[in-house]
Amino acid sequence: MILNCLVIDDEPLARMHIENYIARLPFLKLSGSARNASIAQNIIENEAIDLIFLDIKMPQTSGLQFLRQANLFQQVILVTAYPEFALDGFELDVADYLMKPVIYERFLKAAEKVYARISGFDHIRKIKHEPDFCYVKTNQRYEKIAFEDILYVASMLNYIHIITKTAKFTVYSSLKNAEAILPKDMFVRIHKSYLAAITKINTIDAQHIRINEHKLPLSRGNRQNVVDAANKFGVL
């Protein structure tokens, strides 16, 4: 999951400072930068923005005025040199309040808080610099597989089949070993013989799930775990 970010600040150097921090985090993406509220409003109306870094002291329309007028549903982190406005910000339900000059460690903490609030996860693998891939030994060679590419894993006697978007890998291993290696915030056990990538699941019914053209068994004992995992991404 990647959060699209908008930086709003009338000071070019201040915008650049936050933009550089955004570039350092793989779960954030800079989708817009604005020097005033008018430009920002246009970006919000035309881009899918998840997170706004908003300065308070700006000419014409201040950050707090913009918050009150724009009726934003996006997460907002205030960035300012004026601590006296903190209470106003939190009354407007901002996610966090960063003091200029913003240090990276404090920026990271605020970004992590917003990611957890949006995704429902309590930790972020990439922030902690954990790998987003693994190596598997198959056909006398080692293959690197990105976790994001895996659709599901199926157990067959002493082997497992790892099904990705483009290939199938047969590995001498157990489903238990695969479950220990694969990130728990990305994969869920659906059956004694299957693990599935949560975000790749298209449908869930009483006895099966579907991932693209693959119809996989869903055991009664695992169904609630699958539903709970799906609920973290939002259910209408």
N, C-alpha and C positions, 0 to 999 in steps of 0.2 A: 504494500500500500504506500503510495506516494502522495504527499500533501502539496497542492499547488498554492504558492505563496504570493502575496502582494505586499510590497513595501511602500509606505506612504510617509514622506518626510520632505520638507522644503529645503533641507540642506543636502547637497549632492554627496558630500563626504560621509554624512551619516547614513544615507541610503547605501552607498558603496560598502560601508562597514557591515551592515546587516546582510547585504547581498553576498558578500564574501563568506560570511558564516553559513548562509543557506547552502552555498555551493559545497561546503565541507561535509554536509550531512546527506547521505544517500536516500533518505526518506523524505527530503524536502526538495521542491523544484521551484525556481523563481519563474513565475508566470506573468509578472507585471511589476512596474515601478512607477511611482507617481510623485510629483512635487506638490500637489495640492488635492483637495477633496474632489474638485470637479473632474480632473483627469482620472482619479481613482474610481469615481462612480461609473464612468464610462467603461473602465476595464472590468469592473465587477459585473456590469450588465452584459459584457461580451465574452467573458472568460469564466471557466469553472474554478473559482477560487475557494480554497478550504481554510486558509489561515492568512490573517492580515497583521502585519507589523505596523503599528500606527503611532506616529508622533503626535504629541498633544499641542505644542505651541507652533501653530502655522498661521500665516496671514489669511485674511478673509474668513475662512471657516476653520475653527480649531478642531483638533482630533475629537474632543468630547462633544462638540456640536455635531460633527459628522456622525458620531456614534448614535446620538439621539435622533438625528434626522433620517439616517439611511435605512433604519430598520433591518440591520444586518443579521443573517443567520450564521455567517461564518464565525469561526473562532478568532478572537482578537487578542493580541499581545501589545500592550502599550509600551512605547519606547520614548523616554523623556528625561530631561535633566531636572525636572521639578517634582520632588517627592510630595509636595502638598496636594497634588491631584490624585494621589493613590486611592483615597476613599471614594472619590467620584467615579474612578474607573471601575472599582469593584462593585459599586452600586449598579453599574451598567453591565455587570456580569462578564467582565473581561477575564480571559484565561490566566493572564499573568501581567506583571508590571516590571519592566526592565529600566534600570537607571543608566543614563549615559555618563561616561563612556561604558558601553556594554562589554563585559569580559566574556570570553567564549564559554567558560564553564557555566556561567549563569544563563547564557543563551541556550546552551545545550539542555539544561534542566527545564527551562520553559518550553522548549520545543518537544522534549520528551513527554512533558505533562499533557500537551495538546494532542500529541499522537496517541497517547494512552486513552485520553478522553474520547477521541473520535473512533479509534479502532476497537476499544474495549479490552485491549491487551495490557497487562501490568508491566511488561518489559518489552524492550525492542532489541532484537538480535543484532541489527546492524549498528546501532549505537554502541553496543558492547563489543563491537568488532569481532563477533563470532562469524565463522565462515557461512556463506550462503550456497555451498556446494559440498559434494563429497566425491571421493574416487571409488569406483567399483572395479573389481578384477573379473574380467569376462573375456573368453576366447584368448587366453594367454597374454592379455594386455590390460593396462589400467585405463579406464575411461572416466573423465571428469563429467559429472552430471550436476547441473544447477537445480537446486530444490524447486525453483519456480517452474521448471520445465516438466516436473513429474506430475502425472495425472493420478496414478495409483500404483500400489504394490500388491502383488498376489503371491501367496505361498503355495508351493507344490512339492510335497515330500521334503527333500533336503535342499531345495532350491527356492529362490524367489524370482519372480519376474517383475522388473521395474519398467512400467509403461510410461513413456514420455510423449511429448507432443509429436515427435517425429520418429521415434525408435522404440525397440523393445530390447532390454538387457536381461540376460539370464545369469544369475549369480549364485554361487554355492554359499548359501547363508540361510539364516532363519528370519521369519517375520519379526521375532522378538528383537533381534539385533538391529534390523532396519528401524523399528519403532524407537529404539534407544538413540539412534543417530539422527533421524529426521526431526526437525523442530516441531514441538508439540503445538505451537501456535499456527502451524500450517497444515498439519496432518491429523486425521482422526481414525481410530479403529472403527470399521463398519461391520466387521465379521471376524470370526476367528482366523480366517485366511486372507483378509484384505485390510489394507490401509488406503485411505483416499485423501487427496488434496482438497482441503475444505473449500477453497475459492473456485475449484474446478467443477464442483457438483452443480449440475443443472436442475435436477429434480430429486425430491425425496418422497417416497410413498411408504406404504406399510411394510413392504418386504424388499424393496430395491432402491437403489439410487441410480442415477444416470449421469455419466460424464461423457459428453459428446455422443458418440455412437456406442459407447460401452454401457451395458446394463449389468450392474453388480449387485450381489446379494447383500441385504441389510438385515442383521439379526435383531431379534426383539430386544435383547439385552443391551445392544449398542445404539438403538435408535434414538433414545433421549440424548445421549452424548453428541450424536450427529446434529440433532436439532439445536441443542445448546450452542454448538460450535457455529452453526449457521446464524443463530440469533445475534452473535457478536458483530455481524456485519450489517445488522438492521433488517427488520422484517415489517412489511406494511400490512 
